[in-house]
């Protein structure tokens, strides 16, 4: 029987490494697994849809596919993003659906050793801790590794 620790996520093992894309939201650094990222686009206004959650900005046309755009800051309970020319939309594949994640700016692609992944501290409320796969200390920064599947558990929310 293998022991599964809190800091480990299903897509990593303690001996390997993980490639992440880091981005800024509300003065903090977050990241997602690069394997979930399809492309990174510059900010473009989206078309708003009625009766969607406040963190769903609307939809954009991605080469003929209509995909929802999520304000990641608002989804995480931070102040909503005021898009600038530095803002980016990270197009990700979540539960088989393409979803655009609006972030303040994309900062880096980093390879981290799985041994660097630390469990989210217990001081975080349970709901937020469930969204965080791990905390990754990199140099003098702490990067919050987000669990995209936990962020968007009902795929109806992602249906454009």
Secondary structure, DSSP 8 states (H G I E B T S, - for coil): -----TT--TT--TTSEEEEEEEEETTEEEEEEGGGEEEEEE----B--TT--TTEEEEEEETTEEEEEEEHHHHTTS------TT-EEEEEEETTEEEEEEESEEEEEEEEEGGGEE---TTS-HHHHHHEEEEEEETTEEEEEE-HHHHT--GGGG--
